[in-house]
Amino acid sequence: MWDDQKDFLSKNHRLIIPDLRGYGESGVTEGIVLLDELALDLIHLLDQLTIDKAIVIGLSMGGQIALELFRLKPGLFKGIVLADTDARAEDEKGYQNRLALAARILSDGMEKFTEERIRQFMCAGTFENKPEVVTRVANMMKTTNPAGSAAAQRGRAERLDYTSLLKKIDFPALIVVGDKDEFTPIESATYMHERITNSTLAVIADSGHIANMEQPDEFNKALEKFLLTTLIFN
């Protein structure tokens, strides 16, 4: 999902793009995987690579893992990018929906999940004008291990409310959101922007929940501007 950023940024930056536990080629933990476990995986990875400072970029669940990473190891951060995500915990309805979704993924499989839900991830313009992006996202979703996806859904249901952490972020922060994001709308991005003192808000036009894939040029432009500013002043 980060290929468009990898090609753009790798000329000038060192990139660490891990497969999270249960995704890609990483191993699967069945049952439940909490966000703090995923964050600890990343801490151990960075320790192995002897990286003690980084700009952390996360989209959707990745943004919540980035906040959990900040809770566990605040000294790691030179900057943070929170894209199409929400700092708040699930309410009771959202909590139950995540548990039900995990059960459906295990019973019905990722292909049916993809067919039923893919239109919620991207805006109508992407489906009309960028079939190659839709195909990439569909393949990515369908080939995800159901057990890994279900475990992550259960873990996200249990996530903390990170609101109190936002005011403690004392380094540059970029908040990105697609203007047609159904899952974490502009209101969610504004909520974080208003609580992080040194933050910039970038709204990406004609994109839904996967702004980096739907509008990579605009996403990359906002990201590169942020990275240059952050690296200059840090």
BELVENVEN-V829040 format. One record per residue. N is the residue number from 0. RES is the residue in one small letter. PHI is phi as a letter, one per 40 degrees, with the letter a starting at -180 (none if undefined). BURIAL is + if it has 9 or more other C-alpha atoms within 8 Angstrom, else -. Layout:
BEGIN
n/res/phi/burial
N/RES/PHI/BURIAL
N/RES/PHI/BURIAL
END
This chain:
BEGIN
n/res/phi/burial
0/m/none/-
1/w/b/-
2/d/d/-
3/d/c/+
4/q/c/+
5/k/d/+
6/d/c/-
7/f/c/-
8/l/c/+
9/s/c/+
10/k/c/-
11/n/b/-
12/h/b/-
13/r/c/-
14/l/b/-
15/i/b/-
16/i/b/-
17/p/c/-
18/d/c/-
19/l/c/-
20/r/d/+
21/g/g/+
22/y/b/+
23/g/f/-
24/e/c/-
25/s/c/+
26/g/c/-
27/v/b/+
28/t/b/+
29/e/c/+
30/g/g/-
31/i/a/+
32/v/b/+
33/l/c/+
34/l/c/+
35/d/c/+
36/e/c/-
37/l/c/+
38/a/c/+
39/l/c/+
40/d/d/+
41/l/c/-
42/i/c/+
43/h/c/-
44/l/c/-
45/l/c/+
46/d/c/+
47/q/c/-
48/l/c/-
49/t/f/-
50/i/b/-
51/d/b/-
52/k/b/-
53/a/a/+
54/i/c/+
55/v/b/+
56/i/b/+
57/g/a/+
58/l/b/+
59/s/f/+
60/m/d/+
61/g/c/+
62/g/c/+
63/q/c/+
64/i/c/+
65/a/c/+
66/l/c/+
67/e/c/+
68/l/c/+
69/f/c/+
70/r/c/-
71/l/c/-
72/k/a/-
73/p/c/-
74/g/c/-
75/l/c/+
76/f/c/+
77/k/c/+
78/g/a/+
79/i/a/+
80/v/b/+
81/l/b/+
82/a/b/+
83/d/f/+
84/t/a/+
85/d/a/+
86/a/c/+
87/r/c/-
88/a/c/+
89/e/c/+
90/d/c/-
91/e/c/-
92/k/c/-
93/g/c/+
94/y/c/+
95/q/c/+
96/n/c/-
97/r/c/+
98/l/c/+
99/a/c/-
100/l/c/+
101/a/d/+
102/a/c/+
103/r/c/+
104/i/c/+
105/l/c/+
106/s/c/-
107/d/b/+
108/g/g/+
109/m/c/+
110/e/c/+
111/k/c/-
112/f/d/+
113/t/c/+
114/e/d/-
115/e/c/-
116/r/b/-
117/i/c/+
118/r/c/-
119/q/c/+
120/f/c/+
121/m/b/+
122/c/c/+
123/a/c/-
124/g/c/+
125/t/c/+
126/f/c/+
127/e/c/-
128/n/b/-
129/k/b/+
130/p/c/+
131/e/c/-
132/v/c/+
133/v/d/+
134/t/c/-
135/r/c/-
136/v/c/+
137/a/c/+
138/n/c/-
139/m/c/+
140/m/c/+
141/k/c/+
142/t/c/-
143/t/c/+
144/n/c/+
145/p/d/+
146/a/c/+
147/g/c/+
148/s/c/+
149/a/c/+
150/a/c/+
151/a/c/+
152/q/c/+
153/r/c/+
154/g/c/+
155/r/c/+
156/a/c/+
157/e/c/+
158/r/c/+
159/l/c/-
160/d/c/+
161/y/c/+
162/t/d/+
163/s/c/-
164/l/c/+
165/l/d/+
166/k/c/+
167/k/c/-
168/i/c/+
169/d/b/-
170/f/b/+
171/p/c/+
172/a/b/+
173/l/b/+
174/i/b/+
175/v/b/+
176/v/a/+
177/g/c/+
178/d/c/+
179/k/b/+
180/d/c/+
181/e/c/+
182/f/c/-
183/t/b/+
184/p/c/+
185/i/d/+
186/e/d/-
187/s/c/+
188/a/c/+
189/t/c/+
190/y/d/-
191/m/c/+
192/h/d/+
193/e/c/-
194/r/b/-
195/i/b/+
196/t/d/+
197/n/b/+
198/s/b/+
199/t/b/-
200/l/b/+
201/a/b/+
202/v/c/+
203/i/c/+
204/a/c/-
205/d/f/+
206/s/a/+
207/g/b/+
208/h/c/+
209/i/b/+
210/a/d/+
211/n/c/+
212/m/c/+
213/e/c/+
214/q/b/+
215/p/c/+
216/d/c/-
217/e/c/-
218/f/c/+
219/n/c/+
220/k/c/-
221/a/c/+
222/l/c/+
223/e/c/+
224/k/c/-
225/f/c/+
226/l/c/-
227/l/c/-
228/t/c/-
229/t/c/+
230/l/c/-
231/i/c/-
232/f/c/-
233/n/b/-
END
